[in-house]
Amino acid sequence: MNDIPEGHLCCGSAGTYNILQPDIARRLRERKVRTIERLRPDVIAAGNLGCIMQIATGTDLPAVHTVELIDWATGGPCPPVLREHRQEASNIASNPATHPETVTG
């Protein structure tokens, strides 16, 4: 678990902000996603569904609710988006000729 630098800055999804101010919301999302991706996480967790949806549209990393990770860590099921992401990574690793990019994690 890592704290996100500039964690206090909005991702651009505050209330109806992403609907009423889509250009500003997009720029805020891009800044937030760049900041997060610099940390090279395996997964992004947030406690707000609006933030999860906003951030997920700007990255290929899986984004889940914090409670999903806690549930999984204490014996619950793997969150569906993580299962899908792991399957995609496995498919790429097993067939590098069709997916030349490097998969880390």
N, C-alpha and C positions, 0 to 999 in steps of 0.2 A: 504494500500500500504506500502510495506517495501522495503528498499534498501537491496540488497544482499551483505553480506560480501564477500570480494574478487571479487566484481562485475567487476573489471578491468581485471580479468583473463578470457581468452578465453574458450568457451565451447567445442572447438575442431572442429569447422565447418568452420574455416576461409578459404574462397575461395575453393580451391581443396584440402585443408589440410586433410580433413577427407577421401579423396580418396587416396591420395598419402602417407599419414602417418596414416593408420587406427588404429594401436596400440596406438600411442600417442594420437590421437583424441579420442579414446575410454576412455583412462585414464583421459583426460581432462574433457570429458563429465561426467564420474562417479564422479569426484571431484566436478564439478559444481552442479550436481544433488544432491549429498549429502549435499552440503552447502545450497541449496535452500530448500530441504526437512526438514532440521533442523528448518526452520522458520515456518513449518506447514501451508503453504498457502493453500487456497482453489483452486487457479488457478495460473498459471505462465504466465506472459505477457512479451513479448520482442518485440522490434522494427525491428528485422531482421529475415526474413523468414528462412535463413539457421540455425540461432540459435534456432528458434522455432522447426524446424524439428529435429535437433540434440538433443536438450534437451528432446523433447517428446519421443524419442526412448529409453530414459533411466529412465522414470518415469511413474507411472500410473496417475499422476496429469494431468489435462487438460492444454494444452499450447496454448495460443492465441496471436494474434498481439495486440499491445497496442491500435491501432485504433479500433479494434473490441470491446474492453472494453469501450472505450470512447463513441462509437456509441450506445452500449447497455445502458450505464449510462444516455444517453441523449434521450432515447426513441426509439432507434433502436431495431432490433431483437436480441434475445439472440444468441450468437455465437453457431453454430452447435455442436462443440466439448463440450461446456458446457451443452447444452441440453442432449446430449448423456450421459455425466458423471452424471448429475443429475438423469437421468432415471435409470442408473445402480445402483446408490446409493439408489434410491427409491425401486428398485427391491430387493436389498439385505436387506434393512430395513423391507420390508414387508414379507420376507421369511427367517428369520434368521437360520432356521434349515438347509438350504442348503448352507448357507454362514455364518459360525460361526465367521468370523473376525468382529471386531468392526468397524463401520463406524462413523467417526466424521466429523464435518464440520459445 
